[in-house]
């Protein structure tokens, strides 16, 4: 088991104790966490874990699309005007500039792999329309 402690760089970021620089850091969020597994030109791969009963904001991205692959748990996905349920080994595509939301309606953590593609992949490319944790701009 890897020991994880909060990083002194950023609030909500944890890194494995004794890890060399450049090792993936886990960022904590009110709904769970994500870890960047790999990043390159025009793509980023994340492991996302959503706590039971929690959901991410209803949001969209101007500069990227996303593919979501469920590893374990159940995902309730809103993508544009569609709503679907995904379980282990199922996936969906979220086009650029499309409203979307990810929710864990289950009783175990939802784990998924997210593959982002686009010209800009920064965490600030998020327009939030509704958020359970009051992170939308007034």
C-alpha positions as a Markdown table, in Angstrom:
| # | Residue | x | y | z |
|---|---|---|---|---|
| 1 | Unk | 0.0 | 0.0 | 0.0 |
| 2 | Unk | 1.3 | 3.5 | -0.9 |
| 3 | Unk | 1.3 | 6.1 | 1.8 |
| 4 | Unk | -0.3 | 9.3 | 0.6 |
| 5 | Unk | 0.0 | 12.7 | 2.3 |
| 6 | Unk | -1.2 | 16.2 | 1.3 |
| 7 | Unk | 1.3 | 18.1 | -0.8 |
| 8 | Unk | 2.6 | 21.5 | 0.3 |
| 9 | Unk | 2.3 | 22.9 | -3.2 |
| 10 | Unk | -1.5 | 22.9 | -3.6 |
| 11 | Unk | -4.5 | 22.4 | -1.3 |
| 12 | Unk | -6.3 | 19.2 | -2.3 |
| 13 | Unk | -3.4 | 17.5 | -4.0 |
| 14 | Unk | -1.8 | 14.4 | -2.5 |
| 15 | Unk | 1.4 | 12.7 | -3.7 |
| 16 | Unk | 2.9 | 9.3 | -2.7 |
| 17 | Unk | 5.4 | 9.7 | 0.1 |
| 18 | Unk | 9.0 | 9.5 | -1.1 |
| 19 | Unk | 8.0 | 9.6 | -4.8 |
| 20 | Unk | 10.3 | 11.3 | -7.3 |
| 21 | Unk | 9.2 | 14.5 | -9.0 |
| 22 | Unk | 6.8 | 13.8 | -11.9 |
| 23 | Unk | 5.0 | 11.0 | -10.3 |
| 24 | Unk | 1.2 | 11.3 | -10.8 |
| 25 | Unk | -0.5 | 13.3 | -8.0 |
| 26 | Unk | -4.1 | 12.7 | -6.9 |
| 27 | Unk | -6.3 | 15.8 | -6.7 |
| 28 | Unk | -9.1 | 15.7 | -4.2 |
| 29 | Unk | -12.5 | 17.2 | -5.0 |
| 30 | Unk | -15.8 | 17.3 | -2.9 |
| 31 | Unk | -17.2 | 14.5 | -5.1 |
| 32 | Unk | -14.0 | 12.2 | -5.0 |
| 33 | Unk | -10.7 | 12.5 | -6.7 |
| 34 | Unk | -8.7 | 12.3 | -10.0 |
| 35 | Unk | -5.2 | 11.3 | -10.9 |
| 36 | Unk | -3.5 | 12.2 | -14.1 |
| 37 | Unk | -1.9 | 9.0 | -15.4 |
| 38 | Unk | -0.4 | 10.3 | -18.6 |
| 39 | Unk | -0.3 | 13.5 | -20.6 |
| 40 | Unk | 1.1 | 14.4 | -24.0 |
| 41 | Unk | 0.5 | 16.7 | -26.9 |
| 42 | Unk | -3.3 | 17.1 | -27.3 |
| 43 | Unk | -4.3 | 14.3 | -24.9 |
| 44 | Unk | -4.5 | 13.5 | -21.2 |
| 45 | Unk | -5.5 | 10.3 | -19.4 |
| 46 | Unk | -7.1 | 10.4 | -15.9 |
| 47 | Unk | -8.3 | 7.9 | -13.3 |
| 48 | Unk | -11.4 | 9.4 | -11.8 |
| 49 | Unk | -13.1 | 8.1 | -8.6 |
| 50 | Unk | -16.6 | 9.4 | -7.6 |
| 51 | Unk | -17.9 | 8.7 | -4.1 |
| 52 | Unk | -21.3 | 6.9 | -3.8 |
| 53 | Unk | -24.2 | 9.4 | -4.0 |
| 54 | Unk | -22.0 | 12.2 | -5.4 |
| 55 | Unk | -21.8 | 13.8 | -8.8 |
| 56 | Unk | -19.7 | 16.3 | -10.8 |
| 57 | Unk | -21.0 | 19.6 | -12.0 |
| 58 | Unk | -23.2 | 19.9 | -15.1 |
| 59 | Unk | -20.4 | 21.4 | -17.3 |
| 60 | Unk | -18.9 | 21.7 | -20.8 |
| 61 | Unk | -15.5 | 22.3 | -22.3 |
| 62 | Unk | -14.6 | 24.6 | -25.2 |
| 63 | Unk | -11.3 | 23.0 | -26.1 |
| 64 | Unk | -11.6 | 19.2 | -25.5 |
| 65 | Unk | -13.7 | 16.1 | -25.9 |
| 66 | Unk | -13.7 | 13.2 | -23.5 |
| 67 | Unk | -14.0 | 9.4 | -23.6 |
| 68 | Unk | -15.2 | 7.7 | -20.3 |
| 69 | Unk | -14.6 | 4.0 | -19.7 |
| 70 | Unk | -16.1 | 2.5 | -16.5 |
| 71 | Unk | -13.7 | 0.3 | -14.5 |
| 72 | Unk | -16.0 | -0.5 | -11.6 |
| 73 | Unk | -19.3 | 0.8 | -10.2 |
| 74 | Unk | -22.2 | 2.4 | -11.9 |
| 75 | Unk | -22.1 | 5.7 | -13.8 |
| 76 | Unk | -25.2 | 7.8 | -14.5 |
| 77 | Unk | -24.2 | 10.0 | -17.4 |
| 78 | Unk | -25.9 | 13.1 | -18.9 |
| 79 | Unk | -24.5 | 14.1 | -22.3 |
| 80 | Unk | -26.4 | 16.7 | -24.2 |
| 81 | Unk | -30.0 | 15.6 | -24.1 |
| 82 | Unk | -29.2 | 12.0 | -23.4 |
| 83 | Unk | -29.1 | 10.2 | -20.1 |
| 84 | Unk | -27.6 | 6.7 | -19.8 |
| 85 | Unk | -26.3 | 4.2 | -17.2 |
| 86 | Unk | -23.0 | 2.6 | -17.6 |
| 87 | Unk | -21.4 | -0.3 | -15.8 |
| 88 | Unk | -18.0 | -2.0 | -15.8 |
| 89 | Unk | -16.3 | -2.2 | -19.3 |
| 90 | Unk | -18.9 | 0.2 | -20.9 |
| 91 | Unk | -18.0 | 3.6 | -22.3 |
| 92 | Unk | -19.3 | 6.8 | -23.8 |
| 93 | Unk | -18.0 | 9.8 | -25.7 |
| 94 | Unk | -18.5 | 13.4 | -24.7 |
| 95 | Unk | -18.1 | 15.8 | -27.7 |
| 96 | Unk | -16.4 | 19.2 | -27.3 |
| 97 | Unk | -18.9 | 22.0 | -26.3 |
| 98 | Unk | -21.5 | 19.5 | -25.1 |
| 99 | Unk | -23.1 | 19.8 | -21.6 |
| 100 | Unk | -22.4 | 16.8 | -19.5 |
| 101 | Unk | -22.4 | 15.4 | -16.0 |
| 102 | Unk | -21.1 | 12.3 | -14.3 |
| 103 | Unk | -22.9 | 10.8 | -11.2 |
| 104 | Unk | -22.4 | 7.8 | -9.0 |
| 105 | Unk | -25.9 | 6.5 | -8.0 |
| 106 | Unk | -24.4 | 3.3 | -6.5 |
| 107 | Unk | -23.2 | 2.3 | -3.1 |
| 108 | Unk | -19.6 | 1.5 | -4.1 |
| 109 | Unk | -17.0 | 4.0 | -5.5 |
| 110 | Unk | -17.3 | 4.6 | -9.2 |
| 111 | Unk | -13.9 | 4.3 | -10.9 |
| 112 | Unk | -13.4 | 5.3 | -14.6 |
| 113 | Unk | -10.7 | 6.2 | -17.0 |
| 114 | Unk | -11.1 | 9.5 | -18.8 |
| 115 | Unk | -9.2 | 10.2 | -22.1 |
| 116 | Unk | -9.2 | 13.8 | -23.0 |
| 117 | Unk | -8.4 | 15.0 | -26.5 |
| 118 | Unk | -8.1 | 18.7 | -27.6 |
| 119 | Unk | -5.9 | 21.7 | -28.2 |
| 120 | Unk | -6.1 | 22.8 | -24.6 |
| 121 | Unk | -6.5 | 20.5 | -21.6 |
| 122 | Unk | -6.2 | 22.8 | -18.6 |
| 123 | Unk | -8.5 | 22.4 | -15.6 |
| 124 | Unk | -9.8 | 26.0 | -16.2 |
| 125 | Unk | -11.5 | 24.9 | -19.4 |
| 126 | Unk | -14.7 | 24.2 | -17.5 |
| 127 | Unk | -18.0 | 26.1 | -17.8 |
| 128 | Unk | -20.2 | 25.0 | -14.9 |
| 129 | Unk | -24.0 | 25.3 | -15.3 |
| 130 | Unk | -25.0 | 23.6 | -12.0 |
| 131 | Unk | -22.9 | 22.4 | -9.1 |
| 132 | Unk | -23.8 | 20.7 | -5.9 |
| 133 | Unk | -20.7 | 22.3 | -4.2 |
| 134 | Unk | -21.4 | 25.9 | -5.1 |
| 135 | Unk | -18.5 | 26.2 | -7.5 |
| 136 | Unk | -20.5 | 28.0 | -10.3 |
| 137 | Unk | -19.9 | 31.7 | -10.9 |
| 138 | Unk | -22.7 | 34.0 | -9.9 |
